[in-house]
């Protein structure tokens, strides 16, 4: 995947549903250009931005349990980053503006340095070119999209998983 200028936003909201198999280590959820994104580390979720010289990180305060589903949302505006967990503000931090690097979007790990791989499930990743309010994020948490059940039989991922066994 190549860099996408359409994702270089002055303000952004990134949301994902996450279920971790373990809370140990650093695990990337989603990141664009290693310039803004979400990850888990030290038993909490975190949102970050790159400011041109360093990464500003806002660590959540709510402990994360393995095997549980969470809606994690990172909101970046011109002066602060906010982390929402299950529709509620978890932490807010004043920051400088985002500086964009020359990397693509990635999910579930850091291919730039081949580390920070997530062990668990990521679902329903959304990127908004706006600052969503706590009410809007809360509504997305309370009424997640319903895609219906998928029949997993004979799907390529299951077939491949069975072959690898």
N, C-alpha and C positions, 0 to 999 in steps of 0.2 A: 504494500500500500504506500502511496506517495503522500507527501504533504498536501493539505487541502486548505487553500487560503480562505475558503468559506467558513472554516472553523476558527479562524483567528479573530475572535470577537472581543470588543472592549468590555463587555459584560456577558456573563454566561451562567446558565444553570445546567448542571449535569446530574442525572438521577439514575440510580441502578437498584435493582433488587438483588440481594446477596445472601448466600447461605454458605458459611465457611465450615469446612471439615475440621479445621484447627485454627486456633487464634495465635499460634506461635509464629514468630518471624514477621517479616514485611511481605505483604501480598498486594500487588497492584490490582485494582478493579478496572479502571479505565483512565486513560490519559491521552490528551492530544499534544503532540510535539514535546512531551515532557515539560509542558508549559502550564497546564492546569489538569487536575485530575483528582481521583479518589483512591485511597488505599487503606488497608488495615495493618496495624502494627501495635504490638504491646497490649493487645486485648481491647483496642478501641479503633473506630474508624477515623480517618483523617482526610482533609481536603488540602490541596496545595496549589500554589502558583510559582512560576519562575519569574523573577523580577529583573533579569539581566545579569545578575552577579551571584544570586543565591536563590534558594527555594524558601518561600514563606509557607509554613505549615501550621494549620489549625487542628490540633488534636482534639477529638471528642472527649467528653467526660463520662459518658455512659458506657459501662463495660459491655463487651460483646460476648455472647455465648456461642459455642460451636453447635452446628446443627439447627440453628434457628434462622428464620427468614427476617431480613431487615430491608427497609427502604432507606437508602443512603442518598442524600442530596447535597451537592456542593454548589454554593452560589457565590459568584464573583462579580462585584461591581467596581466602580472606579476607585474605591477607597477601602473596601474590606472584603474578607471572605467569611462565609458562614457555612457551618455544617449542620444539616438537619438529619435527625434519625427518627424514623417512623412518624414523619410529619411534624416533628417538634424541633425547635432550635436547640442545638446541643452546645455550640460554641460559636463565637464571633471574634475576628481578629482584624485590626487595621493593617493595611498593606499598601505598597506602591502598585503601580500599574503592571499588567502582565507583559512580559517580553517573550516573543515567540522564537523558538529554536527550529532547526531544520530536521524535524523528525515527523513520522506519520502518526496516525491515531493507532492505539493498541488497547487490547482488552485482555485481562487476566495474566499480565506479566510484563516484563520490561525487555523486549527484544533488542533494544539498543545495547544493553549490557548483559543480556541473557540471564537475568535473575529476577527475583521478586515474583515468582509464579504463584498464582492463586490456587489453592486446593479447596475446591468447593464448587458452587454453582453461581453464575451471574445470569440475570434475566432482565428483560425490559429496560435496556439502557436508553436514556433520552438525553438529548442535548438541545437546550433552548437558547436562542439568541436574545435572551431577556433575563432580567432578574425576577424570578418568581417569588411571590410573597409567602409567608408562613401559611396563610390560609390556602393559597393555591397548591402548595406542596402537600399540605394536610389533606386536601381534597383528593389529590392523586394517590395518596397513601390509603385513604378510606375507600376509594373506588378504583382499584387497579384495573387495567384492561383485562377483559375476559376473552381469551382466544379459544377457549374450549379445549377439551382433552384431545391429545394427539395419540393415535394408535402407533406405538413404537415398533410393532412387529415389522420385520423386513426393511427397516430403515437402514441406511448405509452406516450410520455410526454404530448401531447395535450389531450389524453384520460384521463390521471391522473389529469391534470389541470382542466378538466371539471368535473370530479368526486369530486374533492376537493371543487369546487364552491358550 
